[in-house]
């Protein structure tokens, strides 16, 4: 496996080693010890799978105080995946990383605790897989506006399909109860 650093040191791109031949391919999607060597510790306690159509944007979501780290990948299709540092006091607060995940590159993105996460579907459909290191807790969920101009994400989608919750989300500057840097 290959680890690729991003502009935000805690966010990592993982390229699993792919073994391919005329039969298809094999890859190791997760190995506790190898991932832990790069700071992706787990344990992972919940796996989620979503299917979305072209133009869907899901996000930006996080939890606090029961923060979640997420190891995400695309099983089928193509997305741009986004991690936004929302840890109050962080030197990279408000900055984001955008990575293309698709069924050809088989990349994974490690979205650490204290980061808002979202993705936009660029293919007809996409099956998106999440490994979470803390269970989903709706009482602790926070949503940040997907098109907050202060964050400045380029989603590459003209007229996105959004949930009502995502469409009404506040800008980052109006969100209370954000995680604190060094405490997640």
Secondary structure, DSSP 8 states (H G I E B T S, - for coil): -EEEE-SSTT-EEEE--EEEETTEEEE----HHHHHTTT------EEEEEEEETTBEEEEEEESSS---EEEEEEESEEEEEEEE--BT-TTTT-EEEEEEETTT-EEEEE-TTEEEEEEE-SSEEEEEEEESS---GGGEEEB-TT-TTT------SS-B--HHHHT-B-GGG--S--BTT--
